[in-house]
Amino acid sequence: FDRLAKIWTIDSSSTTTNNTREYTALMGHTAPVERVRFHPNEPSLLCTAAEDRSVRIWDIRHNHNNRSNHKMELKSPEKYGNCPASIEWSTQGMYVAVGEKNDVVHVYDVRKCDTNQPCASFDLSVQHSVLQECHFSPCGQHLVAATKSSVDGMGQVRIWRWNTGGGGDDCGEEEVKDDASVFVGHTGPIYTLAFSPDGTRLATGGSDALVGLWDVSTMVCASTITRRTKFVRSVAFSYDSKFVASCSEEDGVDISLACDGSKVGLVSLSSTTTEGGGGGQQQQQQRGYQMNYGNGIGGGADEICFHPKAYIIACARNYSSTGGGGSGAGGSGAGASVGDVGVGRSGSPPPPPPGFAGNQSQVTIARLVIT
C-alpha cells in the first residue's frame, strides 16, 4: 500500500525475534505494489507490478537512483483494472509473461523491453477463457494458463506453444488456437498454479477449495488435496520438489507430500498451536501483529513461496491493523515442526496513502523442520 517494494535479509543464526533487516526499498511505482517475482537465475533482478498500470524490472544492487531498469505499460483499457492478473519469468529468465485482465497474455523479451512492445501476444477470450494466471512451462516453450470457461464456469488448464505464434517483433496479437491443449481440473475458476522445480508436477488451486497435483508428462491429475474449505489462493513447491504448500482464507498454510498430497503439517499464522501430520500439537510463540478477524484466528496468506535452497516458506498477507495480539509461525507433531525465523517488519511503517488507513501488509517467514 505504501507504493514500495522492500527487500529484506534474514539472519538465520540470530536467536532474537527481530532478526530481519531491510536491505533496500524500491521506489518508483506511484500506486500500491501487488506482485513481485525474483529472476529464476539472477537473484539481483526483480520484477514488480503495481496498480499504476506498469510492470517494472529492477537491479536491486544498483538502486541508489530509485529508478527501475525497465518499465512496461499495460496494454488493456483502464476498465479492466490497473494491475495485471499475473507476472512470471521464463525458466531461463529471458522473457516475462504479463497476463492482463482483458484475458490477453503479453510476452516481453527483457533484452528489448525498453521499447515497451511485447514480442508476442495471445488473446484467450476468443476461446471463451477468463484468464486468472499464466506461467511458462518448465522447458520454456509453452505458456500454461489457469483459466475459467466463460461457457460453463469450469476451471481449465490451457497450454500452447508460444514462440511459434507468429507475434514477432511487430507484436501482432494472436488468438490462442483451437489446437491448444485444454485440461478441465476444477468445478470453478483455477486461481493459482505452480510447477515443481524438477518439472514433473503441476499444482493447481481453485474456487472449489481443492488442490490438484498433476503428472506433467501425461497431464493427468494424479492426486487431490481436499483439506481446505475455502478457495485456494496460492500454491508452492519446496526447492527439492518433495513438498507442496497451499493456502486459503482459513487459518494456516497446509504442507503436503507432493507425490500424493498426504498431510505433513499445518503452519499456523497466529493461533497458539500448530498441527503435525500425526495430529500432535505444541505451544508456539506469538510475534508481530494479529489479523483483525475478531475470533482469535489469524487466517491464511494471500501468497506463499518457498526458499530456493531451504525448507523456508514466506507467507504474505494484507490485514486490518486495528486489531492487537500477535502473529507467528510454529508447529510440531509426527509430521513436521516449524520454527519462527522472523516477521518482515522493521520499526514504524510510513503513513499509508489516502484511502488505505488501517491496512497493513505482513510477511511471515517460517523454517520447516521435516521429521
N, C-alpha and C positions, 0 to 999 in steps of 0.2 A: 504494500500500500504506500510505502514511502518513496516509490519510484527508483529504488536502489536494488542492485544485485550484489549481495555480500558473499565474500569468500572467507571461510573460517579454517583455521588449523586446530588440530586436536592433539594434546599432549597425552598419549596413552599411558605414559609412565606416572602421571600425576595421580595422587590419591585424593585430591580435593574435588569439591563439587564444581568449581569454576575452572575447568581445565581446557576451555576453549579460548581462542584468541582470534579476533577479527584481523584477517590478513589484508584485505582491501575491500573497498566499496566502489562498485562500478556505477558512475553517474553519467547519464546521457538520455535515458528514457524520460519522457515527460508525463507518463501515466503509470499506474501500478504494473509491476512486472509479474507475469503469470507463469512463465515457463522458462526453465534453464536446462541446458544439456551440455556436458563436457564432451570434447572431442574424444573419439574412441582410442586414439593412439598418442595424441599430444596433450598432456594434462594442462598446458598453459592456455589452451584455446577453449573458449566458452561461447555458446550460442544462447541468446535470450530472446524472449518475445514478450511484448507488453501491450497494454490497451491504447497505446499511441499509434497503432496500426503499423508497427515496424518490427522487424526481426534484425538483431544485431549480432555480430561476431567480434569477440574481444580477445586480445592477448593480455592476460592478467599480469604478465611480467612487466609490461610497459604501460601502466595505467596512470602515469604522472599527469597526463594532459586530459584525463577523463573523457577520452574520445574512443569510440569503437573503431575497429579496423574496417568493418564493412557494415553497410546498412541496406536492408531490403524492405521496400514498402509493400503493404498488402495490395493485391490487385482487385479484390472483391469490392462491390459497392458498400457504403457505410451501413446500409440497412441490415447487412449480415453480421455486424458487430465489428469491434475494434481490435480483437486479438485472434490469432489463428487457432484452429482446433488442435493442432499439434505441430511440433518441430522435431525432426530426427536427423542425425548424421547417418551417412552411409558407412558400411563396415570399415572401409579404408580412410574415411574422413575427407574424401574429395568432394562430396556432394551433401547438400542439405535438402530434405524434403519438407516443404511447408504445406500443411493441409489447411485450407481455408474453409470457412463456414458456409460458403456457397457450393460446397461439395466438389471443389476443384483442388487438385494437388499440383503444386509447382516444384520442380527440381532445379536447384541452383548449383552451378559449379562455383565453389568457393574461390577458385583462382580467377574468376571473371565476374564475380557478383557486384563489383563496383558499377557495372552497367545497369544494375537493378533489373536485369532481364533474366528470367529463368531459361535454362537450356531445354526444358521440356515441361509441358503442362497437360493434365489429364482431367477431363470432366466426368465425374461419376454419376451426375444427375441424369444423364441420358440412359443409364441402366437402372434408373429408379432406386438409386442407393443414396442414403443420407450418411455422409462421412462423419465419423467420430474421431478416428486416429489413423495415422499412416506411418509405416516403418519400411525400411529396406530389408530385404531378405538377408540371411547370413552370407550368401555368396555375392550380394550386392547387385545382382542382375534383375531382381524383381522388386516391385512395390507390393506391400501387403497392407490392406486397409481393413480396419474394423468399421463395419457399416450396419445400417438398419435398412431393410427393404421398405420403400415407401408404398409398396403394394399390400403386403400382408403383415408388416411390422416385425418380421423375424430378423434375428441377428445373423449377419453373414460375414465371413472372412473372404475378401476378394483379392485375388493375386493376378498380377500381369507383369510381363516383361517390359520394363520402362525404357530401356535405351535403344529400342527398335521402333519406338512410337512415331518417329519422323518429326518430332518437335524441332530439333536442331537449334542453331543459333537464332533463327528467325522467330522462335518462340510461338510457333503455330500451336493453338490449343487443340489437343487430340481428344477424341472420345475414347473411353475405355471399351474395347471391342467386345462383341458377344462371346468370343472365344476365351475371354478371361476366365480363370478358374474360380468358381464360387462354391463355398462350403458353408452350409447352414449349421450353426452350432448352438444358438441360444434362442429362447422364445421371445426375446425382446432385443433392444439395441445392444451391441457389443461396445462397451465404453473404453476398454483398455486391452492391450496385448503386449506381449514381450517374448522374444526369443531367448532360449538358453545360450550361454556363451559358447557351448560346443556345437550349437546349431542343430541339435537333434530334436528339440522340443519347442513347442509354441504354447504359451499360456494365454487364455482369453478370459475376460471377466465382463459380465453383463448385468442388465437390469433385472434378470431373473435370479440374482443372488448366487449364481453358480460361477465356478472357475473351471474352465475346460483345459485339459492337458492333452495336446495333440502330438502325434508322431509326425514329424515334418516329412519324413521320407514317403509316407503314404497319405498324409493329411487326414488321418483318422483320429477322432477324439477318443483316446485310449482310456482316460480316467476323468472323473468329475469330482470336484470338491464341493460338498453340499452343506458345509457348516455355517455359512453366513445366511442371514435372513433379509438383508437389505442389499441394494445394488452394489456391485463391486466397483470400487473407484480406481484401484491401481494393483498391478501385479509386478513381481520382480523375481529374478533368479539369482542365486548365490554365484560367486565367481567360479566355483567348480561344477556348476550345473546340478548339484545334488539336492538343493532345497529351493522351494518356491514360496514366496511370501505374498499375501493378499490382504487387502483392507477394504472396509466399507464404512458406513456411518457408525456401526457398532463398536463397542469398546475393544481395543486391541488390534494387533496385527497377527494374522494366522500364519504359522510356519508349518510347511508340509514337506514330505518327501516328493521330489519331482518325478520319481519313477511311477508312483501310483496314487499320490495325493493323500496318503495316510498322515495323520496328525503327528507333529513333532512337539509343538508347543504354541503358546499364545503370548505375545509381547504386549503387556498392558501399558497404556499411556497415562494412567492416573490412579487406578484402584490399588489397594494395598496388597493385592496378591496377584500372582500370575500362574496360570495353569501350565503343567507339563503334559507330555504325551500320556503319561500314566495317571493323570488326574491329581498329582501331588501339587501342593502349594507351599509358598513360603512368604514371609513378610518382605517388603521392599521399601526402600527409602523413597520419599516423595520430594521432588525437586521441581523448581520452575513455577509454572502457572497452570491452573486447572481450567479446562474448558467450562463455559458457563451453561451447563445443561440443567442445573438445578437439582440433580438427583445423585450427585456424587460420582457419576460415571464420566470419564474423560472423553469417550467417543473414539472414533477411529482417525485415520490420517487421510489427507487429500491425495498424497502421492508418496510412494516409498521407493527406495533404491538401495541396492547392496553395494558395499565397497568392492572395488575390482580385484582385491587381493586378500581379503579377510572376511570373516563372518561378522561384519559390522553392517548395521542397517540404519539408514536415515529415514525419518518419518516427518514429513512437512504437513502443516495444517494451519488454517485460519480459525480464529475464535474470538468471542467477545471477551474483552479484558475487564469487564465489570465484576467478574467472579473472583474469589480468592482461592486459597488452597494450593495444591501442588500438582505437578505432573512429572512422571518419571517413567522408567522402563526397568523391568526386572523380571525374575522368574526362576523356576526350577522344576523339579519333577523328574520322572523317569526318562522323559524325552530330552529336555533341554533346560539349561539355566541361562538367564540373561542378566548381565551386569550393566548398570548405567554408566556410560562413558562421559556424557555431558549433554547439556541443553544449550542450543545455539543462541544464547542471549548474552549481551555484554553491556552492563550499565543501563541507563535510561535511553530508550529509543527516541528518535526525533519525533516532534509532533506530527500526527498524521495529517494528510491533506484534508481540505474541507470535504465534508461528506463521509469521511471514514473514521470519525471519532468513535472510540470504544472498540475498535477492531485491532487485533494483534496477530502476528504471524509467529510461529514457533517451529523450530527444527529440533527433534529429539534424536539423539544418536545412541544406539544400543549395541553392545557387543554380545553376540550369542556364543555360548559355550555348549557345543553339541556333545552329548554323552551317549 
